[in-house]
Amino acid sequence: MKLFNIFKKNKTRFVTQELISLNALAKVPSIDYFKDNNQFLLLINLRKKEYLETLIKEKVLTSSELKSGKLQDKLNMLHNLIEQNTLGNDLFEKVIFDEEDKVKALIILRKFTIYNEKIIELEEEVVSRIIALKEILKRTFLNKPKRISIINEVNRLTNVFIILMNQKETLRVCLSNYSKKCFDITKERDKAKEETLIKKRKKELNEYQEQTFGKIDTKINNLSDMALVEVALEEYIYVNKEKINEEIANLNEASLLNNGLDNLKKVITKFNLYYELGKNVIPIDYIKKLYEIKFRLLTTGIVGCIEPFISEETSKLELETYEEIINDLLNKIFLQKENIDYGKYWKKLILLIKDDLRDKDGKINPLEILENRYKLNLLLAISNNKLDIFYQNYDVIANKNIYIKRILEEIAYTHLIEKRFSSYSKILKKH
């Protein structure tokens, strides 16, 4: 017989049999088991007092009045969060690991311990409540409806206890298998690199805390503190999924562009948190879209100062997104140039720029372009087919390559003659 079929019986007729049946299945300890554990006995008495107050207050009692602290919800949350840290974690699917993976493994190892402690705490709460209710059942003053309600609640809590026992076993297997995996991942470590990454992670988690809680709720001194913060953030995301889905739905590209870079960085931090520690809460494409908007803000309308925006703190996903953008721009110029009307001078520029974009090995490297202000300006100017970008950054581009400078001056003279771009006369007078 399935466990849940037990509850379909007539509760007024078989309440005692149901209670005995579930008890036998769950093996919930009796109060005698804790006779030498004063702390747990105190917890049982507190629960008992809480239930007795409800029994006295309510003239007509149903099991809903006895339901305790959303224990099933807590259990579901723990189950899902443990699962996302194991079955849902790409780290355990990898074969080759970099130093960042090793830091993640060190933190996850500590998170397993925290989740194990949470399951034990929940188990203690469930057991203390079951025993407290059983002790109340021994009293003779209870009327039949109240006795039935108490037995129903004991059965419900016993069912939670059974699931908890299964979850404990699952976690035990996880702790064994995944902990071994974490140890294997971290056997060989570059301590210097590790320290740098830990420092970077500490900064990220502090930003996440400020974004989520409005302050740094937990001071981070070590890897165990990092694990505590990650667990707290995972729980926050789990509980606030509906609110987060609303934020995602209300994301507006035009608004993000208009509100500026500082605001966008805050949004990116928040959505990175949702993506990283919420797993399926937000798709990766949303984060990449935010980085695309950031790229546009960093490289549009900045007269003469497109600064390098790649550093050690740049995330892998951000860097990958920028590299994809650069590759798209390169393809637009060099693979499909016959579809673009660059005019007579643009065709000359394309050939010169193609050479200037190459690295010392003769290859065009997207990462090197991102790190090199001169090359990035060249690429943006030619890929957008806009003379404005060239002339806004004339000092950076033209003075680097004498041939490009001459062509730009020819273009400027041509446009002056056609009376289309009189503002370029300033460039010509200056140079």
N, C-alpha and C positions, 0 to 999 in steps of 0.2 A: 504493500500500500504506500502511495506517495505521501510525503509529509503533509502537503497542503490538503490532501483529501481528509485528513483527520478533522480539520476544522468544519467540514461539511456535515458532521453528525449533529444530532439534536443536543444543544449545549445544556439544556435543563436536565436531560436524562443521563447524559454520559460525562458530565464535567469531571467527576473524580477519575473515571477511566482515562479520559484524555490527559489529565494532569500526570497520572502515573505513567502513561505511555510515552509522553514527551520527556519526562524525567529520566526514564530508563534509556531513552535514545540519547539524551544530552549529557547525562551524568553530571548534573549541576551539584556542586558540593553543598552539604548541609551546614547549618550554623555550628555544629559540633566540630567541623573541620577547622574552624577558625578560633576555637576556644582559647588558644594561646596567643592570638594575634589581636592585641588590644586596639591597634589602629584600625583594622578592618571591622572589628566589632563596633567601634565608634561610628564608622561609616554606615553600617547596617542600621544602627539605632537612629541616625539622622534621617535615613530613608524612611524608616518606620514611622518616625514622628511626622514627616512630610505627608505620608499616605493617610495616617490617622486624622490629621487636620482636614484633609479632603473628605474623608468618610463622615466626619462630624458635620462639616459644612454643607455637604450635598445630601438633601433628603432622598432624591431619586438619583441613583448613581449608575452611569454606564461606563464601559471600559475607556471611552474617550477622555473622561475626566482624569483617568489614572495614567494616561500615556506620558512617557517620561522623556523630556528633553530631546525629542527628535533623534533618538538613538539609531533608528534605522537609516536616517539621512546621513548621520555621521559615519555609519558603517559603509554605506554606499560611496561616500566621498573617499574614505580611506582605500576602499577596494579599487576605485578608479585611479587614484593618484599613485598607488603602488604599481598598478598595471602600466600606467604611462611612463613610469620610471624604469620599467623592465621590458615588457613586451613592446611598448610603444617607443622605446629609445633606440634611435639609429646607431648609437655608439656600440651597442652589443652586436650589431650586424657587420661591423667593419673587420677588416683583416690587417690593415696597416694603420698605425696610430701616430698622430703627431703630438707635440707637447701639450697642445690645448686639450686634446682628447684625454690625456693623462690627468690633467687638472680636474676635468669633469668627472673622471672615474674616482678620483680621491674624494670629491664632494659627494658623489652618489653613494659611495660606501658608507659615509656618515649619515646620509639621509635614510638609508635602510634601518639604521639603528634607531633613528627618531621615529620612523613609522612603526617599528616594532614596539617602542614604548607607548605610542598612541593606542595601538591595538590592546596592549595590556591594560592601559587606563580604562578603555572602553569596556573591556572584559570585566574589570573590577566593578565598574558602575552597574553593568547588567546583572552580575552575580549578586551584588549587595541588594539590588532592588528585588530580585527574585526571592532571596532569603527573607527580606523584610516583609514582603507580601505573604509568604508562607507562614511566617510567624503570626501575622495578623489573622490568617485563616484559622488558627488554633483557638481564637477567641469565640465565645459563644454568643456575644451580643449582636452579631451580624445577621441581618435578614437575608432571605434567599436571593433577591435580586443583587444585593451588594456582594454576596459570596460568589455569584456567577460572574459578576463584572471583574472581581479580583482574580478568579481562576482564568478568565479570558486574557487578562493582562499578563498573568504568569505564563500562560501558553505563548503569548506573543513575544514576551521577553526571552522565553526559552528557545523560541525559533531564532531570534537574533543571536542568542548564545551559540546555537549550533552553527550558524553561518560564520560567526566569529572564530569558532574552533577550526573550521575549514580554512578561513582566511589566515589564521596563525600558521597552519600547515603550509599553505601556499607561500607565505612570507618566509617560512623556514627554508623551503626549497629555493626561493629567490636569494635569500641571504647566503645560502650555500653555493649555488651555481653562479650567481652574478657577482658575489663577493670574490670568488675565485677568479672570475673574468677580470674584475677590477685589479686584483693583485697581479695578474698576468700582464695587463696593460701597463701597469706602473712599475714593473720590475726594473726597467732601465730608464732613468730620467736625467734630463739636463737640468741641474739644480738652478743654474743662473737663469735660464729661459723660463723655468717653472716659477721662480720668484717674480719675474716680470709679468707673467700671465696671471698669477695670483693677485698682484697689485692691480692689474687691469680689471680683473673680475670683481675685486672689492669695490672699485669705482663704479662699475656697472650696477652692482647690487645696491649700492648706496643711492644711485640715481633712481633705481626701481622703487626703493623704499620711499624716497621723497615724492616720487610721482604717485605712488599708491596710497601711502599713509599720511602724506603731508609732512613727514619728518623721517629722520633716521631712527626707526623704532628699535632696532637691535644693533649695537655697536659691534663691528666686525674686527676681531683680533686674530682669528685663525680659521682653518678650514671647517671646523665644527660650527662656528658662527655662520659661515657662509651657507652650510647645509640648513641651519635653522631658518635663515632668511628665505632660502629657496622654498622650503616647506611652507612657510607662512604665506609667501606669494602664490604658490600653487593652490593653497586653500582659498585665498582671496579670489583668485580667478574662477575657481570651481563654483564658489558661492554666488559670484556676480556675473555669471554667464549671460543672463538676459540683458543686463545693463551694458555689457561689452558688445553684444550683438547690435544693440541700438547705436553705440558709438561707431561701429563698423558701417552700419547702414547709412549713417549721417555724414560719412566722410565725403568731403567735397573738394575736388582738385582746384577749382578756381579760388575757393576761399583760402586754401593752403598757400597758393601762390601769392595771393594778395596780403596775407597776414605776416609774411616775411620769414626769414630763415630761423630766427630764435624760436618762434612758435612752432615751426615745422620740426625742429630738433626735439622739442618736448613731445610732439605727437609720435615721432619715430621711436623715442625711448619707450613710450607707453605701448605702442604696437609691437615693438621688439619683445617687450616683456610678455605680452599676450601670446605672441608666436612661440617664444622659447619655452616658457613655463606653462603654457596652456595647451600646447600640442595642437589639437584639432580645433581650437577656438577660432583661429584666424588662418586663412590660407597664405602661403608664402608669396603669392602674387601681389597681395596687398602691401606687403613690406617692400617688395621690389618697386612697386608703383611709387611709394613714398620716396625711395632713393632716387628714382627717376626725376621726381619733382625737385628734390634737393639738388641734383645735378644741374637742372635748369636754372634754379635760383643762384647757384654758385657760378654759373658760366654765362648768364644773360644780363645785359645792361650794366656791366661793371666796367667803367671806362678805365682802360689801361692797367687793370690790376686783377686779373684772374689768377689768384694765388693757388699754390699747390694745396690740395685738400685731402691728400692721402698721408696717413701717419700710422704708427704702430697701433693706435687705438681704433683704426678703421676695421670694422668687422668683415669676416669672410664674405658674407652675403652682400654687404655694401660694395665691397671691392669687385665681386663677381658681377653685380649689376652695372657698375661703371664700365667694366671691361666689355660687357655686352653692348653698351651704348657706343663705346669707341669702335668696336667691330662693325656695328651697324653703320656708323658714319663713314668708316673706311670703305665698306662695301658700296655705299651710296656713291662715293666718289670714283672708285677705281673699277668697280664691276659693272656699274650701270650708268656710266658717264654719258653714253650716247643718248640717254633719255633726258638729260639735263642741259638746258641752254646756258652755258657759261659765258658765251661771247668769245671774241678773238683773244683777249688778254687772259681770260680765265683758263683757257686751254694751256697757255704757256705756264701759268701759275701751277696748274695741276702737276705738270711734269717736274717742276722745280720742287714743289712741296713733297711729292712722292719720295724724292731723294732725301729731302731734309728730315722726313719722318722715320727713315731707316735707322737702325742702331748700328753699332760698329761691325756687326756680323752681316749687315745687309738686309736684316729682317725688320718688319714693322711690328713692334711690340706694344700692345695696348697699355700695359702697365707703365712702360717707360714714358709713353705719351702723357699719361695721367700725372706722372711725377715731374714732367718737364713743362714749365709754363710756356715757353716758346713754341714747342711742338703742339701743345693743346690749343693755343691761340690759332696756329696755322690751320689745324684740322677744323676747328669750329668755324673759322672764317670761310673756308672753301666749301665745307659741307653744307653750310646754310646759304651759300651763294649771296652773301651780304658784304658789301664793301664797308659798311659801317663798322663791323667787327675788326676788319683790317686797320682802318684808320683810327679807331678808338685805341687800338693797341699798336700803333705805328712804331713807337720806340722799341717795343719788344720784338716785333716781327721784322720790320724793314731793315733795321740796323744789324740784324743777325746775318742777313744774306743780301749781298750787294745786288744780285740779279733780281731778287724779289723786290728790292727797293726801287730799282729802275722801272720795273713793270708797274708797280703801284703808282709811281709818279706819272708814267704815261697814261694810266687809267684816270688819274686825277685831272691831268691837262685835258684829256678827251671830254670828261664830264663837265669841266669848266666851260669849254668851247660850246658844248650843247646846252649850257646854262641849266644843268639839272642838279648839280651838287656844288653850289658856290661855297659851302662850308669847307670844302677840301682846299680852298685857297690858303687857309691858315697853315695847313700841312706843308704846302709848297713854299710858302714864305719862310716857314721855320727851317726847312731843309734845303 
